[in-house]
Amino acid sequence: MELFLGGKAPLRTFGSTVLDGINMDIRHGTSSWWPEFIEKLRELMDTDPSKKYLITANPLCGWPHHSLGSTFATHSKYFDNLYVNFDDKGCPVKDEQALVYALKKWLSLEGPKLFLGIPSHVSAAVNPSSYLSRTEVKVFIRKYISAHDNIKGIVLDETSWDDLNIVNGERYSDFIGEIIKPNAYARAASTACTTNCGKKTVKKGAGNALAPDIVITCLLTLTYLFIIIRLY
């Protein structure tokens, strides 16, 4: 709290910058003590009435999660968002049976909003079959995300590959953003471009111009930047 959030320690990691919350990216280790950690973290966050802090996690889609599975089962109400990564051999997005099974488990949790993680480029994929073409991702959004109220968007792994995944001048993330929030992207495109503004191909980067109706934000975890495309 003192180093990253709203504390007043003389030495802070990012100086006067106050983070919006803490993301848990737990890949290895025991499942012990995470419930107690989450409870204490939320207790400390609640001591600052000036700001609503977020507790999030970006687990692999396989259920139960090897380190946080019991914590999700008993303490899901402490999490605000879960960015569930479906770039995994256990439940790849193109295996409908495995995908539906995993989704049902994650949707059974009470409390957190869900975001479904997919690769932003075939070269970004741990499992290449997890990458969805533009045609496939359109079907994926309409079939799964639009059908569940508690699924609030998509997380793309990650920004540098997204910058290389351009078709007709449009990044993969902007293509997805136009499907999820077409009206917001239409407004952004009218102010983001400088030439040929009436053409679809100039919408590259339109998501970055969305204000105050922000569609894309970034989640920093380890050395990666993830693009989060939200429905709300």
Summary of the structure (lengths in Angstrom):
residues: 232
radius of gyration: 18.5
end to end distance: 27.9
largest distance: 57.0
contacts: 699
relative contact order: 0.11
helix: 37%
strand: 19%
